[in-house]
């Protein structure tokens, strides 16, 4: 009727249909609905992760629990008073770090594997686990960080509460970056950049980007540090880690009907010495070499890694011969 001639005046202008629909308001409504739906989806995914965490710990069988308790050593044998952070004390560059960053690094080291399940990020993707549905990358590391924040929020564990708001936010940000840096895929992404900074002599700890690179490298070095320990410790630790990999490989066979990679294949356990040598050459040795080039006083880590490589190398021929006899 609005488009007809009015009885009291001239004809009103014709309004196109697309303008009558007012697309700006329609688009805003659609966007609002999409945001609400997205938030609801994230909340549901977080709930699935929480339920999975509870079920994992609640349904742990008695045999596995007894094995864990049996592996706990008496307090007196640990000689806790003998432990010291001598590596930090011997490095001029690390001694220069501010107290807040040192605390963030220590908390990140303690919490970087909280609620780990003995499987890797690849397994999370393959099984479409709740973590894989919630996060698109570094699924386990993001979960470890969230567990860390949860602990720091509990009364009695809120050790960061005396900090000011800016200090707290800075510390939490550093903790998050450090925990995420333990994802080896992230390390490989920045390795070329680290090498370029070292080769050009442009490293500057006052530069936030360079500080993040150093902290990430420190976290990777700490995460791999079993490879630098005395041989008897390294040998036992390597076999414990290998058994964890084999368990994942077993699950990949039974649950996913797929052939696990050599590192997780129990049938290829005789190749462990050779795989350890490859792991040292490709992953560990470059980490400690670059760290020693950035920080003084950490040569013992690099030297320990090299010593253990020789030990693993000496076992290659022996393990191959035992495999043939077996």
Secondary structure, 3 states (H helix, E strand, C coil): CCCCCCCCCCCCCCCCHHHHCCHHHHHHHHHHHHHHHHHHHHHHHHHHHHHHHHHHHHCCCHHHHHHHHHHCCCHHHHCHHHCCCHHHHCCHHHHCCCHHHHHHHHHHHHHCCCCCCCCCHHHHHHCCCHHHHHCCCCHHHHHHHHHHHHHHCCCCCCCCCCCCHHHHHHHHHHHHHHHHCCCHHHHHHHHHHHHHHHHHCCCCCCCHHHHHHHHHHHHHHHHCHHHHCCHHHHHHHHHHHHHHHHHHHHHHHHHHCCCCCHHHCHHHHHHHHHHHHHHHHHHHHHHHHHHHHHCCCCHHHHHHHHHHHHHHHHHHHHHHHHHHHC
